[in-house]
Structure formats: C-alpha cells, structure tokens
Amino acid sequence: MVDMSRYNKLRINPDRYNYDLATNLPLRRTFWRIADKTVLFDNKTYCILAIDIENFHLINKWYGRETGDELLIEIGEALKSIDAGYGTISGYMGGDNFCVIFEENDDVINLIRKRISGIVNGYRGHDITRAYYGAYKTADKDITTGEMCDYAYGALEIAKQHPDKDIFWYDESMAREQEAEAKLMPEICSAMDNGEFTFYLQPKCILQTGKIIGSEALVRWISPEKGFISPGQFIPLLEKNGFINKLDVYIWDKVCQTIRRWLDEGRTALPISINVSRADIYSMDVVRILKGMIEKYNISTEYIEIEITESAYVENGSVIKDTEKAFKNAGFKILIDDFGSGYSSLNMLKDIDADVLKLDMKFLDLNPENNDKGVSIITAVLDMARQLDIPAIAEGIETDEQLKLLEILGCEYAQGYYYYRPMPISDYEKLVDDKDNVADKLIILKTRKNDKSYLKEITDYFWKIADVDLDTGAYHFIRRTDEPDYVMTPRPKTIAEYADRYIKYGVIHPDDVSLYKEAINLGRIKKQLDEGKERGTYQIRYNMDGTYKWYVFEVTKPTNYSEDNRRVLFTWKEADYQAGAREDAMDIIYNTFIKILRADFLHDRYEPIKSTQEDIIRDAGLSGSIKEYIDKYIDMGVVHPEDAGTYRDFANPDRVLEHFRNNKKSLRLIFRRLLDGEYKWMELVVSKSKDYSDEIPVFIYYLREVRYIYEDTMVSEIEKKKQTIYSQGK
C-alpha cells in the first residue's frame, strides 16, 4: 500500500490555490506533484484511471450550475473516501474530469467504477449523464504522472466512442492510432481552409419506377495530393476533436449555395437533405444558422430537408424535440435517419413530428438465420408508418431480392446502390437535367391521422411507458409524466428497485402491494410470456397528489419478443371507466356513416377514415386532391347527373371556407349518388375538424344513406325548388 504520510501532511493545510474548493481534491499540477513523489521513487506497478462525465455541460445548462457543482462534490467525496480506505490518490483535473492513481489492483478499479458510475449514471433521474474511464498501467518507470494522464485520457476518448463499454486500457495500438491522428489533424485543418471538402449527392427514388425525388448530401474530402479520402478516416477524428460542427456548417452552406446556383441557371432543383447531428444540436443554434443560410441565398425551405438520427431522440428526446419543433416552425421537413435502430422506435413516433422515416438499412441485410425477424421488423415499421401517414424511405437497397420484398410490403421510396451511388454534383446535375429521370411528384406529405390508432392512444392517456429487459431488469422510459418522481432520486438501477421504491414510500396502496409485487415480478412475467400469454393487466391504486387513484398497469409482449430479445413494455394509465362508452360512440358513428373523409384545404389533400369497397376501388386511381375528387366523382357518374351542379357548388372548397369563416354550423346537402350499383338518396355533412385552424383549415366530410325520409317527398321538394329557380330565371 502507498505510504500516505506525506500526502496526508499536505492535506492538513492545503494551499487554497492548489486545491479545488468544491471537491477538496488537488488540482492538476498539484496532483501530478503529489503522485510523482510516490510513483517515481517506487518500483511497484501503478495504474492511473481518468474519469469523464458525458454530457456534464448539459446538466449545467438545463438544471443550473448549482446542480452540476453538487454532482462534482458527490464525486469528490466518494473519491476521498476511497483514498482514505485504499491508499489511492485522487485529483480534480477541471471541468468534469478526475484522475486516480494507485498500486495495480483490479478490486480497486472495480470499486472506483462502481462508486462513481453509481453516482453519475442517470444522476437524479436525468438519463443524460454517464461515467467513462480510460486506464493506463505503468510500463516505463521514468514516466511522469502528467504523461500517464495523457495516455489514460487517450484511452478515455476511445471508451466514449463505444457506448457498450465504459472503460478502455491504453495500449500500443492506441499509441499508433494517436500518432496517425496527430499527423492527420493538421491536414484536415488545412483542407478546410483550402476548400478541399465538398459533398456528393445520392438520389432518393420512387421504389417502383426509380424516378428521382431528391437527394442526400454526403461529405467528401478530395485531397490534391492523396485523392479521395474515405469519410471513415476523418469524421470520427473530427467528432472526437470537436471540429465536426465546423465541417457540418461548411457543407450546409455549400448545399444552399448549390441550390441557389441551380435556380439561377434554370436547372432542375430537387430537395437535398442534410445531416444534423446530436453534436450540432447540443453545441450550436442549428435552426438560427440554417434560417440564416436560407435568407442569405434567398431560397425556400422546401429545398432543404433535415435528417436527424433516431438515436438522438432516444438519448435525449426533449432537447431534440424542441429543436425539431423550431425547425418545423421555420418551414423545414424532418426526416428520421436510421429509423428502427433504437429499441424504442416502435413507440417513439407518438411524441415526434417527423415528416419522413428512413428505414435503417441493417434490417435489409437478411440471411437465412435472421430473415424472419428482419422481415417482421420491416413490416412492423412500414405498417406503423402507414397508420400515421408518414412516408418511409428504405435506404441501403442493393439487390433485386431486397427491392421485391419492400415492394410487397408496400414501401414507396428507396435509396441505395441498386439505384445510384453517391456522385459528384456535376454528375447529379446531368442526371436530373434529363426529365425522364425525375418523378412528376415529390414525396406527398399527409396530415397525420386522428383516429383510434394504438399510437394515438399512447399520446392521449398513458401516464408512463417503460421498455424493460426481463433478463437484466434494465429499463428505459419511453414516456413519463412531466412531474418528477420525487421518490426516484437517485435513479433506481433496475425496474425491481423502481417498484420497491414505490412500495417503500407508500405510493402503492397497502392493500394492493402484494398484487403489485406479483404484477412486476420479472421471472413470473417471463414464464407467462414463454407459455404464450401476450398481455398482463392489473388495476392498482397509486397515491397521486395525496389521493389514491386507480391505475391500469399492463405488461405487453412486442411482436419481436424472443429468447434473444426479452424486452417488454410496461405501461401505466389512469383507469378510465368511460372508455367503453367512447368506443360505443365511435362504433355508432362508424355504423351510421358509410363514408368519412378528412380534408386538408391548405394542402388540397383528403384521406378516407372510412369508405365503401366501391369507393376504395374508385379512389385508387386518384392523386388525393380534393378538387380532383369532386370532379372525378361527377365525371364517373357517381353523383346523379341531375344533382351534379348542386353537388359541385356545395363541395367547392372556396364556398366551404367562406361558410365557416362566419358560421359554426355544419353544412348539409341531400343528393343522389351510387351505392351498391344504384342511385340512392344521401346526406353529406361537412364540419370543422378538431385540428381546424385559420392557417390550416381541416374539415370532416360525413356521408350517410337517408332512409327515414320518403323519396317521393324529397323528389317533390326538389322539383318545387327547381320550378322556383326556373321561374325566377324567366
């Protein structure tokens, strides 16, 4: 064990300039000096552990510096406790960095990691923080503590690039890599100054025809000396050194500049999507920057689409969603890149306002062993996208087999080597200048449905949703209430600890404790699911604001549940005894009306909520335009010829808008149209949708057969009106 006598003497009267006042740990140079006195004159093998807190700056930014200081103090106290018990020497390196030096001992390493990660990971319920470690073991007795720290921090940077691990040891391969990076970094900086970075464009296409609807900008480095340099060589280095933001902004500007040139030259200008990373969003006001570029080059936001990776939403959804909302308010389209890669994918769409999904290409890498699972995931994603009317682009298409599969599953758009590789801007220009290569219509964005879908129910009244690993007890909240769980600080490590905390603090009604324990028992859940049970439902009373209320707790088995993936959904929602009544009301509506349409007048789009089989066939050949729908139903003879003029005037969007500007009452029309092969009297009702606004007027069209009025009476009334009109015209 290290002789601590000299070190303890130094700590009796620490120089306030050499010790951190918050953590009471020696600062960098003082730490080196204290450690050198031990290491340089001792023949034992020592280890040094560098500690970094990921996203510590966000704790300061979002929750205040006082909260950040409290975290640092907790870490300092933990390290001082370990120093006292195990003879380690700890130091504060500034910011969110610490170092600990000690005689080689695996138990000490594990103890430090356990104590510090226990404090940092999910600090006070905030899932953004995590501790990473870089380690170095002395091989050279003449090495100083400062040099050891450099090596440990080199390993730490590698650890931060591998979320599946929290610690890396420095070795010779890292030394070679760091040497190569040290040579490459000045070349990168010079290349930025010399304009050697550019972007290639990879077209996005209609899956069935291959017609181009837009492209994605992908950064490329063309060196005069070395030629084409792979992004894999320089992007990770730029991300590690914080230069990636500068490169991203440079590429965004070049994209906007290129679109401006296309417009000035009268070329075909299709939308280009640009990648906006988590690092960009965390470190810059990306919306302000891109709005500034749009104004600088005087181009419309319709030409620039924003790609954000799904993992960004999973890691820190609230910040990304705020940025997404700002982008949408500014007029940009949002594409979620690599969709399907995060384990909460199938439940996250309720909370975000994406315009397009880009299906993660890894699910297209199908082989006999994972084919069924891959197809199931693709099918689930595409079905969900259709349910919410979100277009999907499958990226990474390379073979006929993949193309045919996606065509069968109903995917509309694609991107990949099967169609086009990323290409220089000049080649792309030649490609789209040929109109035969370009689609007549770009991706059609529809207003997302407002029906009885499962995802809509999640938004409406689930209190909390957690993704739970039955094997480990690890959990991740996909949704929870805005109010903090006052009993959940510090954050429980497993769902079992989470449940125990609720019982301990009386959140669960005493009479329901045994049922709650049974409901949340992971072993029992696993056994029931393996036996074929799909869902478990329990009614349990929770103490909310001092009053016990009934909540429904459910365990749901996802479609991709297997022995290799034992993840389930835990959901909580307030018991709703009126839900059945609402469902009955919806059934009455569905049984009363033979057709229900939702019409968005701003974008001239309609979507059927309910339809007849005849109309489904008729609508298959239509584009989705409201005006086209009115004209075609008259031209096809669906509307009785004698009622065609009245129907056209009634359904005219301008007339409907004028009516509802000054009137809240619904519009109604009695007319004849085809149903089951014969003309029948119908009532068409137009009313405002719940989504209606002056900016985006949305209406619901209800069509029902009129059975309770005698046709003779109706005919006579119509004839009277006609006679009146004719007599007025004479």
ABEGO torsion letter per residue (X at the ends): XBBAAAAAAAAABBBAAABBAAAGBBBAAAAAAAAAAAAAABABBBBBBBBBBBGAAAAAAAAEAAAAAAAAAAAAAAAAAAAAAAGBBBBBAEEABBBBBBBBBAAAAAAAAAAAAAAABGBGGBAABBBBBBBBBBABAABBAAAAAAAAAAAAAAAAABAABABBBBBAAAAAAAAAAAAAAAAAAAAAAAGABBBBBBBBBBAAAGBBAEBBBBBBBBBAAAEBBBAAAAAAAAAAAGAAAAAAAAAAAAAAAAAAAAAAAGBBBBBBBBBBBAAAAAABBAAAAAAAAAAAAGBBAAABBBBBBAAAAAABAAAAAAAAAAAAAAGBBBBBBGBGABAAAAAAAAABBBABBBBBAAAABBBAAAAAAAAAAAAAAAAAAAAAGBBBBBBGBABAAAAAAAAAAGBABBBEAAABBBBBAAAAAAAAABAAABBABBBBBBBBBBBABAAAAAAAABABBBBBBAAAGBBBBABBBABBBAAAOBBBABAAAAAAAAAAAGABBAAAAAAAAAAABAAAAAAAAAAGBABBBBBBBBBBGGBBBBBBBBBBBBAABBAABBBBBBBBBBBBAAAAAAAAAAAAAAAABABBBBBBAAAGBBBBABBBAAAAAAAAABAGBAAAAAAAAAAAGABBAAAAAAAAAAABAAAAAAAAAABABBBBBBBBBBBGGBBBBBBBBBBBBAABBAABBBBBBBBBBBAABBAAAAAAAAAAAAAAAAAAAX
